[in-house]
């Protein structure tokens, strides 16, 4: 039987962080931990999308809101992280 491995992450919040900033940090940690668990690499996502790894990292961190990259990440990880824009 394979033993489960516990993975934990720490992120820091200071007085300048508002609710939106904290939410972005939590989403980024969720994405990174799920990707790690599934063996997914952001560099591989960047290659498939034809963008830089830094660009993918900025989307994950919430500094960029590019919808096609967000859709790719959600599809790849089979999770919903961001609200869909109003249509």
C-alpha positions in Angstrom: 0.0 0.0 0.0 1.3 3.4 -0.9 1.7 5.8 2.0 0.1 9.2 1.8 2.4 12.2 1.9 1.3 15.4 3.7 2.3 18.6 1.9 1.8 22.0 3.5 2.5 25.5 2.3 2.8 28.7 4.2 2.0 32.1 2.8 2.4 35.4 4.6 -0.2 38.0 5.2 0.5 41.5 6.5 -1.6 44.5 7.4 -1.4 45.8 3.8 -3.2 42.7 2.4 -6.9 43.1 1.9 -9.5 40.3 1.4 -8.9 40.2 -2.4 -5.2 39.9 -2.0 -5.5 37.1 0.6 -8.0 35.3 -1.7 -5.5 35.5 -4.6 -2.8 33.9 -2.4 -5.1 31.1 -1.3 -6.1 30.3 -4.9 -2.5 30.3 -6.0 -1.6 27.9 -3.3 -4.5 25.6 -4.2 -3.4 25.6 -7.8 0.2 24.9 -7.0 -0.6 22.1 -4.5 -3.0 20.3 -6.8 -0.6 20.6 -9.7 2.2 19.2 -7.6 0.0 16.3 -6.5 -0.9 15.5 -10.1 2.7 15.9 -11.3 1.8 18.9 -13.5 4.5 21.5 -14.3 3.8 25.2 -15.1 6.6 25.1 -17.6 4.9 22.4 -19.5 1.6 24.4 -19.5 3.6 27.4 -20.8 5.0 25.4 -23.6 1.6 24.0 -24.6 0.0 27.5 -24.5 2.9 29.2 -26.3 3.6 31.7 -23.5 6.4 32.1 -20.9 6.4 30.3 -17.6 6.5 33.7 -15.9 3.2 34.6 -17.7 1.5 31.4 -16.4 2.9 32.2 -12.9 1.4 35.7 -13.1 -2.0 34.2 -14.0 -1.8 31.7 -11.1 -0.8 34.5 -8.7 -3.7 36.6 -9.8 -1.7 39.4 -11.3 -3.0 38.7 -14.8 -6.5 37.7 -15.7 -6.1 36.1 -19.1 -9.1 33.9 -19.6 -7.7 31.3 -22.0 -4.9 30.5 -19.6 -7.3 30.3 -16.7 -9.6 28.0 -18.6 -6.6 25.8 -19.5 -5.5 25.5 -15.9 -9.0 24.7 -14.7 -9.5 22.1 -17.4 -6.1 20.5 -16.8 -6.6 20.3 -13.0 -10.3 19.5 -13.3 -11.1 22.2 -10.7 -12.8 25.6 -10.7 -10.6 28.4 -9.2 -12.0 31.6 -10.6 -15.6 32.9 -11.1 -16.6 32.9 -14.7 -17.1 36.4 -16.2 -20.6 37.6 -16.7 -21.8 37.0 -20.2 
